[in-house]
Amino acid sequence: MAIDSRTIRNVMGHFATGVAVVTTKDKAGLPFGLTVNAFTSLSLNPPLVVVCIDKAAQCYSCFRESKVFAINVLSEDQEELSTRFATKGIDKFQEIKWHKGENDVPLLDGAIGYIECKVANSYEGGDHTIFLGEIVGVSATEDRPLLFFKGKYHRLPLP
């Protein structure tokens, strides 16, 4: 029995996630990135994460070629940044504040957490590639995360 992609997307939307922008660079060192929800911690020893990148993404080849990336965990005040990095056909880094991390990968100012990685391996996964990242640097703040549930942004209730 075939299940249509819209139904799958609707059901998957019932799983609340944090919001992250995964960044990398091209051969010339120019910054690239996109908003993702297919990201998870995999192992503490060795320290590994998994991120899934759509093969149709504008910056897909940059992830393949650079072999480094960073996961920027967005704060509840960065909804606009999430939307910007989910938009196709624009210069996503124009007029935003960012700095270079350990591997010269862009880190977005104001993110509540950074996970810097080098690609340890990659695997085919349908219309995505699954990148296994070895963590080479991390940092976090105590700020509140941006959440996504049923196709909309949400915030944690105040204590």
FENDALIN-V301109 format. One record per backbone hydrogen bond with DSSP energy under -0.5 kcal/mol. NH is the residue of the N-H (numbers start at 1). CO is the residue of the C=O. If there is no record, write none. Layout:
NH_CO, NH_CO
This chain:
8_4, 9_5, 10_6, 11_7, 12_8, 13_9, 14_11, 15_12, 16_14, 17_148, 19_146, 20_36, 21_72, 22_34, 23_21, 23_70, 24_32, 26_30, 29_26, 32_24, 34_22, 35_85, 36_20, 39_37, 40_50, 42_48, 43_48, 45_46, 48_43, 48_46, 49_133, 50_40, 51_131, 52_38, 53_51, 53_129, 55_127, 57_54, 60_57, 62_59, 63_59, 63_60, 64_60, 65_61, 66_62, 67_63, 69_117, 70_23, 71_115, 72_21, 72_70, 73_71, 73_113, 74_19, 74_72, 76_144, 78_75, 82_78, 83_79, 84_80, 85_81, 86_82, 86_83, 87_83, 87_84, 92_90, 94_91, 96_93, 99_107, 101_105, 104_101, 107_99, 109_97, 111_108, 112_73, 113_73, 114_139, 115_71, 116_137, 117_69, 118_134, 119_67, 120_132, 121_132, 123_130, 125_128, 128_125, 129_53, 130_123, 131_51, 131_129, 132_121, 132_130, 133_49, 133_131, 134_118, 135_47, 135_133, 136_116, 137_116, 139_114, 141_112, 146_74, 147_154, 148_17, 149_152, 150_13, 152_149, 154_147, 156_145
